[in-house]
C-alpha cells in the first residue's frame, strides 16, 4: 500500500537588498518549504518562519526538522487522505513547537483544500477583497539612505511604512522620516525586543511623532512591562514575538499588554490558530495585522488569504514579491494601483509552485515516508 510522504526543502533565497534589524542582517533568506503528499497522490505546500538560529523564535530550522521527523510525523502513521482536523488532534498531546506543527498542519491543509477544490480564503471564512499592505524597512547605514529607501517604497505604492528601530537608531530616524514625508504618512516602528523597561522614558518620546503603533519594545516574556507602557495611553503598543499561541494572545489581552496584535501564522502554529487569535481579538476590540517573515510565494499567498478576515484592519507586512526577491518559487505578487495585493483564487493557498525553482534554490532536502 502506498504511503504518504513529507518532503522538506531548505532554500537559500537571495534578497534584493540586505534586511537589517536589531537582531542582525540577512542578505539571503534561509527558509524551509514543505510538501505533503497523501497516499492518494494529493499534494499541498507550506512554509516555515524558522531561522537558522533561535534569533526570533525558540525553535529554529534544525529543531523544526528534528521535531517533524521524531515527534510529529510518527503520530500521523496509517492515515489516508489526512485532514487538518485529524492532524491537529494527533498533535494535541505534543506540547509547544508551533513552528514545526504549523509546517506540517499547513501542508496537510493545503492538500485537503486542493483535493476539495476550495480556496484558503473560503475555508477561513474571509471576504475576498484587496488587501492594503505596508512595507517593513530595515536599518540602513545612514539616515539619508533611510529617507531614500522610504521615498522609493512610497513611489512603489506602499500605503504604510514600518521602521525597524534599535537603541541608538530610534528617535533620529523617525524624526527624519516624519519631517521628510509629513504627518499624514501612516508610520509605525518595530523594536524586535531590543529595549528594556528602563528605556520607557526614551520610548515615550516616540509619542511626539504620531505613530500608528510601537511594536514589541521589550522581551517576549515582559507582558507586565508592555501593559505598563500601554496604560500610559501614548503610542499604541503592539505585541509580536510575545504571541506564540492562542493562550498568549488571551493573556496579553487580559493584562492590557496589547493595543494591537501582529499575527504571524507560522509562529503560532498555522492558519487555524491564526483564525482563533483573530476571532478573540475581534471580540475584544483589539485590531490585528498579518506579520511577515520575508515569505516566498507560498507563505505570501496564504498570509493574504488570512488577511481577508474582518479583524485585519491595519495594513499587513506582506509586501510585494519584488520588495524581497528578484526570483521566487511561484508567481510574483505585485501591488495594484491602490497599493493593495490580492489573494489567489485557486484551491488551497492558490500558488502553483515552480518545482524547477525549488531545485535551483535548494541547498538541502529531506523526504520522510509516513506510514
C-alpha positions as CSV (number, residue, x, y, z in Angstrom):
1,X,0.0,0.0,0.0
2,X,1.4,3.4,-0.9
3,X,2.4,5.7,1.9
4,X,2.1,9.5,2.4
5,X,5.3,11.5,2.3
6,X,6.5,14.7,3.8
7,X,9.3,16.5,1.9
8,X,11.2,19.4,3.3
9,X,13.3,21.7,1.2
10,X,15.8,24.1,2.7
11,X,16.2,27.0,0.3
12,X,18.7,29.9,0.0
13,X,16.8,32.8,-1.5
14,X,18.9,35.9,-2.3
15,X,17.3,39.2,-1.2
16,X,17.3,42.2,-3.4
17,X,18.5,44.3,-0.5
18,X,20.1,43.4,2.8
19,X,17.5,43.4,5.6
20,X,18.8,44.5,9.0
21,X,17.0,44.7,12.3
22,X,18.1,44.9,16.0
23,X,18.7,41.1,15.8
24,X,21.1,41.1,12.8
25,X,21.3,41.3,9.0
26,X,20.1,38.9,6.2
27,X,21.3,39.0,2.6
28,X,20.0,35.5,1.8
29,X,16.7,34.1,3.2
30,X,17.4,30.7,4.7
31,X,13.9,29.2,4.6
32,X,12.1,25.8,4.8
33,X,9.2,24.9,2.5
34,X,7.5,21.6,2.6
35,X,5.2,19.4,0.5
36,X,2.8,16.9,2.0
37,X,1.7,14.1,-0.5
38,X,-1.2,11.9,0.6
39,X,-1.2,8.2,-0.2
40,X,-3.8,9.0,-2.9
41,X,-1.4,11.5,-4.6
42,X,-2.9,14.8,-3.4
43,X,-0.2,17.4,-2.5
44,X,-0.1,20.6,-0.5
45,X,2.6,23.1,0.3
46,X,3.7,25.1,3.4
47,X,6.4,27.4,4.5
48,X,8.1,27.9,7.9
49,X,9.3,31.1,9.5
50,X,12.1,29.3,11.3
51,X,15.5,30.8,11.1
52,X,18.9,29.1,11.0
53,X,19.4,30.1,14.7
54,X,16.9,30.8,17.5
55,X,17.1,34.5,16.9
56,X,13.4,35.5,16.9
57,X,11.7,32.2,18.0
58,X,12.7,29.5,20.4
59,X,12.5,27.0,17.5
60,X,15.0,27.1,14.6
61,X,15.5,25.2,11.4
62,X,17.3,22.2,12.8
63,X,15.0,21.8,15.7
64,X,11.9,22.0,13.4
65,X,13.3,19.2,11.2
66,X,14.1,17.1,14.2
67,X,10.6,17.6,15.8
68,X,8.9,16.9,12.5
69,X,10.8,13.7,12.0
70,X,10.9,12.3,15.5
71,X,7.7,13.6,17.2
72,X,5.1,14.7,14.7
73,X,5.1,12.5,11.6
74,X,5.0,9.2,13.7
75,X,1.7,10.4,15.0
76,X,0.2,10.5,11.5
77,X,1.2,7.0,10.5
78,X,-1.7,5.0,9.0
79,X,-3.7,8.0,7.9
80,X,-5.0,8.2,4.4
81,X,-6.4,11.4,2.8
82,X,-5.4,13.2,6.0
83,X,-7.4,16.2,7.1
84,X,-6.3,19.2,9.1
85,X,-8.7,18.3,11.9
86,X,-7.2,14.8,12.4
87,X,-3.7,16.4,12.2
88,X,-4.4,18.8,15.0
89,X,-5.9,16.0,17.1
90,X,-2.8,13.8,16.5
91,X,-0.5,16.7,17.6
92,X,-2.6,17.7,20.7
93,X,-0.5,15.8,23.2
94,X,2.8,17.2,21.9
95,X,3.5,20.4,23.8
96,X,4.9,23.5,22.2
97,X,6.8,23.6,18.9
98,X,4.3,25.7,17.0
99,X,6.6,26.3,14.0
100,X,7.1,22.6,13.5
101,X,3.4,21.8,14.0
102,X,2.4,24.7,11.7
103,X,4.6,23.5,8.9
104,X,3.0,20.0,8.8
105,X,-0.5,21.2,9.5
106,X,-0.5,23.9,6.8
107,X,0.9,21.4,4.2
108,X,-1.9,18.9,5.1
109,X,-4.5,21.7,5.0
110,X,-3.3,22.8,1.5
111,X,-3.5,19.2,0.2
112,X,-7.0,18.9,1.7
113,X,-8.3,22.1,0.1
114,X,-6.7,21.3,-3.2
115,X,-8.4,17.9,-3.1
116,X,-11.7,19.6,-2.4
117,X,-11.2,22.4,-4.9
118,X,-11.6,25.0,-2.1
119,X,-9.6,28.2,-1.6
120,X,-8.0,29.0,1.7
121,X,-9.9,32.3,1.7
122,X,-13.2,30.4,1.6
123,X,-12.1,27.8,4.2
124,X,-11.1,30.5,6.7
125,X,-14.3,32.4,6.1
126,X,-12.7,35.5,4.7
127,X,-14.3,38.0,2.3
128,X,-12.3,38.3,-0.9
129,X,-11.1,41.9,-1.1
130,X,-7.9,43.8,-1.9
131,X,-5.5,43.8,1.0
132,X,-3.8,47.1,1.9
133,X,-0.2,46.3,2.7
134,X,2.7,48.2,4.1
135,X,6.5,47.8,3.9
136,X,8.9,47.0,6.6
137,X,12.2,49.0,6.3
138,X,15.4,47.6,7.7
139,X,18.1,49.6,9.4
140,X,20.5,51.2,6.8
141,X,23.9,52.7,7.3
142,X,22.6,56.3,7.4
143,X,19.5,58.5,7.7
144,X,20.0,59.7,4.2
145,X,19.8,56.2,2.9
146,X,16.7,55.5,5.0
147,X,14.9,58.5,3.6
148,X,15.9,57.4,0.1
149,X,14.5,53.9,0.7
150,X,11.2,55.2,2.1
151,X,10.8,57.6,-0.8
152,X,11.3,54.6,-3.2
153,X,8.7,52.5,-1.4
154,X,6.2,55.3,-1.3
155,X,6.7,55.7,-5.1
156,X,6.1,52.0,-5.5
157,X,2.7,52.5,-3.9
158,X,3.0,51.3,-0.3
159,X,0.4,52.8,2.0
160,X,2.1,52.3,5.3
161,X,5.8,52.3,6.4
162,X,7.2,50.4,9.3
163,X,10.7,51.4,10.5
164,X,12.9,48.9,12.4
165,X,14.5,50.6,15.4
166,X,17.1,49.7,18.0
167,X,18.9,51.5,20.8
168,X,20.9,54.3,19.1
169,X,18.7,54.1,16.0
170,X,15.2,55.4,17.1
171,X,14.3,59.0,17.6
172,X,16.5,60.5,14.9
173,X,15.5,58.2,12.0
174,X,11.8,58.5,13.0
175,X,12.1,62.3,13.1
176,X,13.8,62.4,9.8
177,X,11.1,60.3,8.1
178,X,8.3,62.4,9.6
179,X,10.0,65.6,8.5
180,X,10.6,64.3,5.0
181,X,7.1,62.8,4.3
182,X,4.8,64.7,6.6
183,X,2.3,63.8,9.4
184,X,-0.1,62.1,7.0
185,X,2.2,59.2,6.3
186,X,0.9,56.1,8.3
187,X,4.1,55.3,10.2
188,X,4.9,52.7,12.8
189,X,8.1,51.3,14.4
190,X,9.3,47.8,15.4
191,X,11.9,47.2,18.1
192,X,12.0,43.4,17.9
193,X,12.5,43.2,21.7
194,X,15.6,45.5,21.7
195,X,14.7,47.6,24.7
196,X,14.3,47.1,28.4
197,X,11.7,48.6,30.8
198,X,14.4,51.1,31.9
199,X,14.0,52.6,28.4
200,X,10.4,53.7,28.9
201,X,11.3,57.4,29.1
202,X,13.0,57.2,25.7
203,X,10.2,55.3,24.2
204,X,7.7,57.8,25.5
205,X,9.4,60.4,23.3
206,X,8.2,58.5,20.3
207,X,4.7,59.8,21.2
208,X,5.6,63.1,19.6
209,X,5.6,61.5,16.1
210,X,2.0,60.4,15.8
211,X,2.9,56.7,15.2
212,X,0.3,54.0,14.4
213,X,2.0,51.7,16.9
214,X,5.2,50.7,18.7
215,X,5.8,47.0,18.1
216,X,7.4,44.7,20.6
217,X,9.7,47.0,22.5
218,X,10.5,44.5,25.3
219,X,11.4,40.9,25.6
220,X,8.6,38.5,24.8
221,X,8.0,37.4,28.4
222,X,7.8,41.1,29.6
223,X,4.0,41.3,29.4
224,X,3.7,43.4,32.5
225,X,6.2,45.9,31.2
226,X,4.2,46.1,27.9
227,X,1.0,46.5,29.9
228,X,2.5,49.4,31.9
229,X,3.6,51.1,28.7
230,X,0.2,50.6,27.1
231,X,-1.5,52.0,30.2
232,X,0.1,55.4,29.5
233,X,-2.2,55.8,26.6
234,X,0.6,57.1,24.3
235,X,1.6,55.3,21.1
236,X,-0.4,52.1,20.9
237,X,1.6,49.0,21.9
238,X,1.7,46.0,19.5
239,X,2.8,42.5,20.5
240,X,4.6,40.3,18.0
241,X,7.1,37.9,19.4
242,X,5.1,37.6,22.7
243,X,2.3,35.9,20.8
244,X,3.2,32.2,20.2
245,X,-0.3,30.7,20.9
246,X,-3.9,31.5,21.4
247,X,-3.3,31.4,25.2
248,X,-0.6,34.0,24.8
249,X,-3.0,36.3,23.0
250,X,-5.7,35.9,25.6
251,X,-3.3,36.5,28.4
252,X,-1.9,39.6,26.8
253,X,-5.5,41.0,26.2
254,X,-6.5,40.3,29.8
255,X,-3.4,42.1,31.1
256,X,-3.9,45.1,28.8
257,X,-0.5,44.4,27.3
258,X,-1.6,44.7,23.7
259,X,-3.4,47.5,22.0
260,X,-2.7,45.7,18.7
261,X,-1.5,42.2,17.8
262,X,0.7,41.1,14.9
263,X,-0.4,37.6,13.9
264,X,2.3,35.6,12.2
265,X,0.7,32.2,11.1
266,X,3.9,30.2,11.1
267,X,4.9,31.4,14.6
268,X,1.5,30.5,16.2
269,X,1.2,27.0,14.6
270,X,-0.7,27.6,11.4
271,X,-3.8,29.2,9.9
272,X,-6.5,27.7,12.2
273,X,-4.8,29.0,15.3
274,X,-4.3,32.3,13.5
275,X,-8.0,32.5,12.8
276,X,-8.8,31.7,16.5
277,X,-6.5,34.5,17.6
278,X,-8.1,36.8,15.1
279,X,-11.6,35.9,16.5
280,X,-10.6,36.5,20.1
281,X,-9.0,39.9,19.2
282,X,-12.1,40.9,17.1
283,X,-14.4,40.0,20.1
284,X,-12.2,42.2,22.4
285,X,-11.8,45.2,20.1
286,X,-8.1,44.6,19.5
287,X,-7.1,45.3,15.9
288,X,-4.7,42.8,14.2
289,X,-2.5,42.8,11.2
290,X,-0.7,40.0,9.4
291,X,3.0,40.0,10.0
292,X,5.7,38.9,7.6
293,X,8.9,36.9,7.7
294,X,10.2,37.6,4.2
295,X,8.0,34.9,2.8
296,X,8.2,33.1,-0.6
297,X,5.2,32.9,-2.8
298,X,3.8,30.0,-0.7
299,X,3.7,31.9,2.6
300,X,2.8,35.2,0.9
301,X,-0.3,33.7,-0.7
302,X,-1.5,32.0,2.5
303,X,-1.0,35.2,4.5
304,X,-3.1,37.2,2.0
305,X,-5.9,34.7,2.5
306,X,-5.7,35.1,6.2
307,X,-5.8,38.9,5.9
308,X,-9.2,38.8,4.2
309,X,-10.8,38.2,7.7
310,X,-12.6,41.2,9.1
311,X,-10.4,41.9,12.1
312,X,-7.4,42.7,9.9
313,X,-8.0,46.4,9.7
314,X,-4.4,47.5,9.7
315,X,-2.1,47.2,6.6
316,X,-0.1,44.0,6.8
317,X,3.6,43.3,6.5
318,X,3.0,41.1,3.4
319,X,4.6,43.3,0.7
320,X,5.1,42.6,-2.9
321,X,7.5,39.9,-4.1
322,X,9.8,42.4,-5.6
323,X,10.4,44.0,-2.2
324,X,12.4,41.0,-1.3
325,X,13.1,38.7,-4.3
326,X,14.2,39.1,-7.9
327,X,13.1,35.5,-8.5
328,X,10.6,33.4,-6.4
329,X,9.3,29.8,-6.3
330,X,5.8,30.8,-7.6
331,X,4.0,33.6,-9.4
332,X,5.0,37.1,-8.3
333,X,2.7,39.3,-6.2
334,X,2.9,42.9,-7.1
335,X,0.9,46.0,-5.8
336,X,-2.1,47.2,-7.8
337,X,-2.7,50.9,-8.4
338,X,-4.2,51.3,-4.9
339,X,-1.3,49.8,-3.1
340,X,-3.0,46.5,-2.5
341,X,-2.4,42.8,-3.0
342,X,-5.0,40.2,-3.9
343,X,-5.2,36.7,-2.5
344,X,-5.1,34.0,-5.3
345,X,-8.4,32.4,-6.3
346,X,-7.2,28.9,-6.9
347,X,-7.6,25.9,-4.5
348,X,-5.6,25.8,-1.3
349,X,-3.2,28.8,-1.0
350,X,-3.7,29.2,-4.7
351,X,0.0,29.1,-5.7
352,X,1.3,26.8,-8.4
353,X,4.8,26.1,-7.1
354,X,7.7,26.2,-9.6
355,X,9.5,23.0,-8.8
356,X,12.4,23.9,-11.1
357,X,12.9,27.0,-8.9
358,X,12.7,24.8,-5.8
359,X,15.5,22.7,-7.3
360,X,17.5,25.8,-8.2
361,X,17.4,27.3,-4.7
362,X,17.5,24.1,-2.6
363,X,20.6,23.6,-0.5
364,X,19.3,20.6,1.4
365,X,16.2,18.3,1.4
366,X,14.6,15.6,3.4
367,X,12.0,13.1,2.5
368,X,10.1,11.4,5.3
369,X,7.8,8.5,4.5
370,X,4.6,8.5,6.7
371,X,3.2,5.0,7.0
